Amino acid sequence: MSEVEPMDQYSEGSKINASKNLQDEGKMFIGGLSWDTSKKDLTEYLSRFGEVLDCTIKTDPVTGRSRGFGFVLFKDAMSVDRVLELKEHKLDGKLIDPKRAKALKGKEPPKKVFVGGLSPDTTEEQIREYFGGFGDIESIELPTDPKTNERRGFCFISYVYEEPVKKLLESRYHQIGSGKCEIKVAQPKELYRQQQQQGGRGASNGRGGGRGRGRGGTWYSIDPRLPY
């Protein structure tokens, strides 16, 4: 297929990554992908709307499994319009959700949440199934106790975009697995410390906050009073 050939000259995702901080009118985010959908499948499907310059499906770096979303870069911005004109897209038996990709500029809105009060018995699949209902998940962090190596009573969920976080925060408590969990915006350790230093009294309450270390460093719940 001639429309797919130009991508072979570059490493997968290279053109998409090169423009992630710029508003590229030919770039799209594709959510809701089947775990079985390959880059070739997605490229062939989208090529009917125009020439595809680059296409990538995001995978878990540990398992290699698809995260259920990806990005595509069309040569012509009109191709994006053609994709969006079609109200429903189905690939590998599943409805997919194509959107215009957003440039990463300035201060990013929160896309990561802290889930407190989580039963350690709750499986990653249960967590993924529940939180995946709000939007496309980029990663799940399940911190463990360094001494016992047992799961701790909280986790962190990172989304691709900020909309799922807004939906989650509409309700403070969520029933996940066998327990009721509290959802809060997560924040990096550095920001947490700055707020504690500025807050004065809050830094000495002695209770601490839930924290965990993942690929993105150490994160806390936004409320340091949480006893997790």
C-alpha positions as a Markdown table, in Angstrom:
| # | Residue | x | y | z |
|---|---|---|---|---|
| 1 | Met | 0.0 | 0.0 | 0.0 |
| 2 | Ser | 1.8 | 3.1 | -1.2 |
| 3 | Glu | 0.2 | 5.4 | 1.4 |
| 4 | Val | 2.0 | 3.5 | 4.2 |
| 5 | Glu | 5.5 | 3.3 | 2.7 |
| 6 | Pro | 6.8 | 6.7 | 3.8 |
| 7 | Met | 6.8 | 5.6 | 7.4 |
| 8 | Asp | 9.3 | 2.9 | 6.7 |
| 9 | Gln | 12.0 | 5.5 | 6.4 |
| 10 | Tyr | 11.7 | 6.6 | 10.0 |
| 11 | Ser | 11.6 | 4.9 | 13.4 |
| 12 | Glu | 8.1 | 4.4 | 14.7 |
| 13 | Gly | 6.7 | 7.5 | 16.4 |
| 14 | Ser | 9.7 | 9.7 | 15.6 |
| 15 | Lys | 7.7 | 12.3 | 13.7 |
| 16 | Ile | 4.9 | 12.2 | 16.2 |
| 17 | Asn | 7.3 | 12.7 | 19.1 |
| 18 | Ala | 9.2 | 15.5 | 17.3 |
| 19 | Ser | 6.0 | 17.6 | 17.2 |
| 20 | Lys | 4.5 | 16.8 | 20.6 |
| 21 | Asn | 5.1 | 20.3 | 21.9 |
| 22 | Leu | 3.6 | 21.9 | 18.7 |
| 23 | Gln | 0.1 | 22.1 | 17.5 |
| 24 | Asp | 0.2 | 19.8 | 14.4 |
| 25 | Glu | -3.1 | 19.9 | 12.6 |
| 26 | Gly | -2.4 | 16.5 | 11.0 |
| 27 | Lys | -2.0 | 14.7 | 14.3 |
| 28 | Met | -4.6 | 12.6 | 16.0 |
| 29 | Phe | -5.0 | 10.7 | 19.3 |
| 30 | Ile | -6.7 | 7.3 | 18.8 |
| 31 | Gly | -8.3 | 5.8 | 22.0 |
| 32 | Gly | -10.3 | 2.7 | 22.7 |
| 33 | Leu | -8.1 | 0.4 | 20.7 |
| 34 | Ser | -8.4 | -3.4 | 21.1 |
| 35 | Trp | -5.4 | -5.0 | 22.8 |
| 36 | Asp | -5.0 | -7.0 | 19.6 |
| 37 | Thr | -4.9 | -4.1 | 17.2 |
| 38 | Ser | -1.4 | -3.7 | 15.7 |
| 39 | Lys | 0.3 | -0.6 | 14.2 |
| 40 | Lys | -0.2 | -2.1 | 10.8 |
| 41 | Asp | -4.0 | -2.6 | 11.4 |
| 42 | Leu | -4.4 | 1.0 | 12.6 |
| 43 | Thr | -2.3 | 2.4 | 9.7 |
| 44 | Glu | -4.3 | 0.5 | 7.1 |
| 45 | Tyr | -7.6 | 1.5 | 8.6 |
| 46 | Leu | -6.7 | 5.2 | 8.8 |
| 47 | Ser | -5.0 | 5.3 | 5.4 |
| 48 | Arg | -8.4 | 5.3 | 3.7 |
| 49 | Phe | -8.8 | 8.9 | 5.0 |
| 50 | Gly | -5.4 | 10.1 | 3.7 |
| 51 | Glu | -1.7 | 9.5 | 3.6 |
| 52 | Val | -0.3 | 8.5 | 7.0 |
| 53 | Leu | 3.2 | 9.8 | 7.7 |
| 54 | Asp | 3.6 | 8.1 | 11.1 |
| 55 | Cys | 1.7 | 5.9 | 13.4 |
| 56 | Thr | 2.4 | 4.4 | 16.9 |
| 57 | Ile | 0.6 | 2.4 | 19.5 |
| 58 | Lys | 1.6 | 3.0 | 23.0 |
| 59 | Thr | 2.7 | -0.2 | 24.9 |
| 60 | Asp | 3.6 | -1.0 | 28.5 |
| 61 | Pro | 7.4 | -1.0 | 28.7 |
| 62 | Val | 7.4 | -4.0 | 31.1 |
| 63 | Thr | 4.9 | -6.3 | 29.5 |
| 64 | Gly | 4.9 | -5.0 | 25.9 |
| 65 | Arg | 1.1 | -5.1 | 26.0 |
| 66 | Ser | -0.8 | -2.4 | 24.2 |
| 67 | Arg | -2.2 | 0.4 | 26.5 |
| 68 | Gly | -5.2 | 0.7 | 24.2 |
| 69 | Phe | -4.4 | 4.0 | 22.5 |
| 70 | Gly | -2.0 | 5.5 | 20.0 |
| 71 | Phe | -1.2 | 8.4 | 17.8 |
| 72 | Val | -1.3 | 9.0 | 14.0 |
| 73 | Leu | 0.2 | 11.8 | 11.9 |
| 74 | Phe | -1.5 | 12.5 | 8.6 |
| 75 | Lys | 0.3 | 14.4 | 5.8 |
| 76 | Asp | -2.7 | 16.6 | 5.2 |
| 77 | Ala | -4.8 | 18.2 | 8.0 |
| 78 | Met | -7.9 | 17.6 | 5.8 |
| 79 | Ser | -7.5 | 13.9 | 6.6 |
| 80 | Val | -8.2 | 14.6 | 10.2 |
| 81 | Asp | -11.4 | 16.4 | 9.2 |
| 82 | Arg | -12.5 | 13.4 | 7.2 |
| 83 | Val | -11.9 | 11.1 | 10.1 |
| 84 | Leu | -14.0 | 13.3 | 12.4 |
| 85 | Glu | -16.8 | 13.6 | 9.9 |
| 86 | Leu | -17.5 | 9.9 | 10.3 |
| 87 | Lys | -19.5 | 9.5 | 13.5 |
| 88 | Glu | -18.5 | 6.0 | 14.3 |
| 89 | His | -15.2 | 4.1 | 13.8 |
| 90 | Lys | -14.8 | 0.4 | 14.3 |
| 91 | Leu | -11.6 | -1.6 | 14.2 |
| 92 | Asp | -11.0 | -5.2 | 15.2 |
| 93 | Gly | -14.6 | -5.5 | 16.4 |
| 94 | Lys | -14.3 | -2.5 | 18.8 |
| 95 | Leu | -15.5 | 1.1 | 18.6 |
| 96 | Ile | -12.4 | 3.4 | 18.6 |
| 97 | Asp | -12.3 | 7.1 | 19.6 |
| 98 | Pro | -10.2 | 9.3 | 17.3 |
| 99 | Lys | -9.6 | 12.9 | 18.5 |
| 100 | Arg | -7.4 | 15.8 | 17.5 |
| 101 | Ala | -4.2 | 15.6 | 19.4 |
| 102 | Lys | -3.3 | 18.4 | 21.7 |
| 103 | Ala | 0.1 | 20.1 | 22.0 |
| 104 | Leu | 1.9 | 19.8 | 25.3 |
| 105 | Lys | 2.4 | 23.5 | 26.1 |
| 106 | Gly | 3.1 | 25.3 | 29.3 |
| 107 | Lys | 1.7 | 24.0 | 32.6 |
| 108 | Glu | -0.1 | 20.7 | 32.0 |
| 109 | Pro | -3.5 | 20.1 | 33.6 |
| 110 | Pro | -3.6 | 17.2 | 36.1 |
| 111 | Lys | -3.7 | 13.8 | 34.5 |
| 112 | Lys | -2.8 | 11.7 | 37.5 |
| 113 | Val | -4.9 | 10.7 | 40.4 |
| 114 | Phe | -4.1 | 9.2 | 43.8 |
| 115 | Val | -6.5 | 6.4 | 44.9 |
| 116 | Gly | -6.5 | 6.0 | 48.7 |
| 117 | Gly | -8.2 | 3.2 | 50.8 |
| 118 | Leu | -7.6 | 0.6 | 48.1 |
| 119 | Ser | -7.8 | -3.0 | 49.3 |
| 120 | Pro | -4.4 | -4.7 | 48.6 |
| 121 | Asp | -6.4 | -7.6 | 47.3 |
| 122 | Thr | -7.8 | -5.6 | 44.4 |
| 123 | Thr | -6.2 | -6.9 | 41.2 |
| 124 | Glu | -4.6 | -4.7 | 38.5 |
| 125 | Glu | -7.3 | -5.9 | 36.1 |
| 126 | Gln | -10.1 | -4.7 | 38.4 |
| 127 | Ile | -8.4 | -1.4 | 38.7 |
| 128 | Arg | -7.8 | -1.1 | 35.0 |
| 129 | Glu | -11.4 | -2.1 | 34.2 |
| 130 | Tyr | -12.9 | 0.5 | 36.6 |
| 131 | Phe | -10.7 | 3.5 | 35.9 |
| 132 | Gly | -10.6 | 2.6 | 32.1 |
| 133 | Gly | -14.3 | 3.4 | 32.1 |
| 134 | Phe | -13.4 | 7.1 | 32.6 |
| 135 | Gly | -10.8 | 7.4 | 29.8 |
| 136 | Asp | -7.7 | 6.0 | 28.3 |
| 137 | Ile | -5.1 | 5.0 | 30.9 |
| 138 | Glu | -1.4 | 5.6 | 30.3 |
| 139 | Ser | -0.1 | 3.8 | 33.4 |
| 140 | Ile | -1.0 | 2.3 | 36.7 |
| 141 | Glu | 1.4 | 2.4 | 39.7 |
| 142 | Leu | 0.9 | -0.1 | 42.5 |
| 143 | Pro | 3.4 | 0.8 | 45.3 |
| 144 | Thr | 4.7 | -2.0 | 47.5 |
| 145 | Asp | 6.1 | -1.9 | 51.0 |
| 146 | Pro | 9.9 | -2.1 | 50.6 |
| 147 | Lys | 10.3 | -4.3 | 53.7 |
| 148 | Thr | 7.6 | -6.9 | 53.1 |
| 149 | Asn | 7.1 | -6.4 | 49.3 |
| 150 | Glu | 3.4 | -6.4 | 49.9 |
| 151 | Arg | 1.0 | -4.1 | 48.1 |
| 152 | Arg | 0.1 | -0.9 | 49.9 |
| 153 | Gly | -3.4 | 0.5 | 50.3 |
| 154 | Phe | -3.2 | 3.0 | 47.5 |
| 155 | Cys | -2.3 | 3.4 | 43.9 |
| 156 | Phe | -1.8 | 6.0 | 41.2 |
| 157 | Ile | -3.6 | 6.2 | 37.8 |
| 158 | Ser | -2.2 | 8.3 | 35.0 |
| 159 | Tyr | -4.4 | 9.2 | 32.0 |
| 160 | Val | -3.5 | 10.3 | 28.5 |
| 161 | Tyr | -5.6 | 13.5 | 28.8 |
| 162 | Glu | -7.1 | 15.5 | 31.7 |
| 163 | Glu | -10.9 | 14.9 | 31.0 |
| 164 | Pro | -11.0 | 11.5 | 32.9 |
| 165 | Val | -9.6 | 13.2 | 36.0 |
| 166 | Lys | -12.3 | 15.8 | 35.9 |
| 167 | Lys | -14.9 | 13.1 | 35.7 |
| 168 | Leu | -13.4 | 11.1 | 38.6 |
| 169 | Leu | -13.3 | 14.2 | 40.9 |
| 170 | Glu | -17.0 | 14.8 | 40.5 |
| 171 | Ser | -17.4 | 12.1 | 43.2 |
| 172 | Arg | -15.0 | 12.0 | 46.1 |
| 173 | Tyr | -15.6 | 8.3 | 46.9 |
| 174 | His | -15.7 | 5.4 | 44.4 |
| 175 | Gln | -16.5 | 1.7 | 45.0 |
| 176 | Ile | -13.6 | -0.3 | 43.7 |
| 177 | Gly | -13.4 | -4.0 | 44.3 |
| 178 | Ser | -14.4 | -4.7 | 47.9 |
| 179 | Gly | -13.9 | -1.3 | 49.3 |
| 180 | Lys | -14.7 | 2.4 | 49.0 |
| 181 | Cys | -11.8 | 4.5 | 47.8 |
| 182 | Glu | -11.0 | 8.2 | 47.9 |
| 183 | Ile | -9.8 | 9.9 | 44.8 |
| 184 | Lys | -7.5 | 13.0 | 44.8 |
| 185 | Val | -5.2 | 14.7 | 42.3 |
| 186 | Ala | -1.6 | 13.4 | 42.6 |
| 187 | Gln | 1.3 | 15.7 | 42.6 |
| 188 | Pro | 5.1 | 15.3 | 42.3 |
| 189 | Lys | 7.2 | 15.1 | 45.4 |
| 190 | Glu | 8.9 | 18.4 | 44.7 |
| 191 | Leu | 5.7 | 20.3 | 44.6 |
| 192 | Tyr | 4.4 | 18.5 | 47.7 |
| 193 | Arg | 7.5 | 19.6 | 49.6 |
| 194 | Gln | 7.2 | 23.2 | 48.4 |
| 195 | Gln | 3.6 | 23.3 | 49.6 |
| 196 | Gln | 4.5 | 21.9 | 52.9 |
| 197 | Gln | 7.3 | 24.5 | 53.4 |
| 198 | Gln | 4.9 | 27.3 | 52.5 |
| 199 | Gly | 2.1 | 25.8 | 54.5 |
| 200 | Gly | 4.1 | 25.7 | 57.8 |
| 201 | Arg | 1.6 | 24.1 | 60.2 |
| 202 | Gly | 0.6 | 21.4 | 57.7 |
| 203 | Ala | 4.2 | 20.1 | 57.5 |
| 204 | Ser | 4.3 | 19.1 | 61.2 |
| 205 | Asn | 1.0 | 17.3 | 61.6 |
| 206 | Gly | 2.9 | 14.0 | 61.8 |
| 207 | Arg | 0.6 | 11.9 | 59.7 |
| 208 | Gly | 2.1 | 12.1 | 56.2 |
| 209 | Gly | 0.5 | 11.3 | 53.0 |
| 210 | Gly | 0.2 | 8.4 | 50.7 |
| 211 | Arg | 3.2 | 8.1 | 48.4 |
| 212 | Gly | 4.6 | 5.8 | 45.9 |
| 213 | Arg | 7.5 | 5.5 | 43.5 |
| 214 | Gly | 6.9 | 4.7 | 39.8 |
| 215 | Arg | 8.6 | 5.4 | 36.5 |
| 216 | Gly | 7.8 | 9.1 | 36.9 |
| 217 | Gly | 9.5 | 9.4 | 40.4 |
| 218 | Thr | 7.8 | 9.8 | 43.8 |
| 219 | Trp | 4.2 | 11.1 | 44.0 |
| 220 | Tyr | 1.9 | 12.0 | 46.8 |
| 221 | Ser | -1.8 | 12.5 | 47.2 |
| 222 | Ile | -2.6 | 16.2 | 47.1 |
| 223 | Asp | -3.9 | 16.0 | 50.7 |
| 224 | Pro | -0.9 | 15.2 | 53.0 |
| 225 | Arg | -3.4 | 14.4 | 55.8 |
| 226 | Leu | -4.5 | 11.1 | 54.2 |
| 227 | Pro | -3.5 | 8.2 | 56.5 |
| 228 | Tyr | -2.5 | 5.8 | 53.8 |
